[in-house]
Amino acid sequence: MVAYKVHYVCVRCRLSRKHVWDGAEHLCTSCRRLMLFAGHDFAAPRRHDDRRWAAVAAVLEAGLTYEGFEPCGCGREPKYRPRTAAQVRSRRQVAARRGLTEAEALALRDL
């Protein structure tokens, strides 16, 4: 058996760590707050990139993760997640117009 590591993120400190997915809570090494589960396919932006960290915060607060695994385990298909704050804003506007939830709007690939 292989124990895969997944990404956990502290948006406040802009810090990402990989831990074995065991269902336990992991604390940030800087601020000692609870880190958020980000998924297998998370790629952390640079620490000083405000626009991308704002997008990461919006995605994780909406309850989405960065996963590409299919639930049945038969393959991988990368899921779309916005990369900048402008993309998050435009998807929130679409959500308001179409009556979608924020998570549904943030998962839309094309508008």
N, C-alpha and C positions, 0 to 999 in steps of 0.2 A: 504494500500500500504506500502511496505517495501522499504526503501531507502538503497540500498546496497552500501557499501563503497568499493572503489577500491584503488589499490596501485599506488602511484606516487613516482618516484625515482630521486634523485640527485646523479648522478654517480660521480661527482667531489668530493662531500663531503661524499659519501658512506652512504647516508641517505635515508630512506624509510618512507613514511607517508601514512596513509589511509585517504581519503576524500570521501565525497559523490560525485558520478559521476554526475556532473551537466554541463559538457562541459566548465566550467570556467578554467582559467589558475591558477595554484597554484605555489607559490614561495617557494624556499628552505628557511628554517628558519635560516640557517647558512650563506649562501652566497648571498641570495636574487635573485638567478637566477631561471629561469623557470624549474620546475620539469617535468620529462618525464612520460607519462602515461605508466604503466607497466602491467596493467590488474588485473583480479580478483585473479589469482592463483600464483602471484609472491611470492617467499620466499627469503627474503634478505639474502645474505651471511654475515658472520661475517665481521666486519669493516676492519680487517687486512688481509683478505684473498684476496691477489692480483689477483691470477689466476681466481677465480670465479667472481670478480668484472670486470675483463677484458672481460670475457664471457658475463656478463650482458650488458656491454657497447656495445659489438659487436652486440648482439641480438637487443637491442633497437635502435641502429644506423641503422640497416638494415630494420627497420620499423616493426619488429615483436613484439608481446606482449605475455605475459604469460596468455593465456586464455584456458579454457577447455570447454567452453560453445559451443554448436552447434548453428549455425545461426538460425535454425528453432525453437530452444527452447525445443526440445524433449529429450535432454539428455546431458551428459557430457562425453567427451573423452579427457583425458589429451594429450596435444600436446607436442612433443619433443622439447626441447631447450638444446643446449650444456651447460655444467656446468663448464668446465675448458677452459683455453686458448689453450691447446693442442687440444681439440676437435674442437675449432673454427678454428685453423690452418689447421687441416686435412680436414675440410669441405670446407674451402676456396680453398685448392688444388683440391678437387673434382670438385668444381665449375669451376675452370680454365680448367680442363681436359674435362669436359662434356659440357661446355658452358652454365652452369646454372647461374642464378642470385645469388647474395650472400644470399638473403632471402630464396630462394628455397633450397640452399645448407645447410643453418643453420637449416632448418626445417626437414632435412632428419634424420630419426631415425637410420638406419643402413647403413654402407658404404659398 
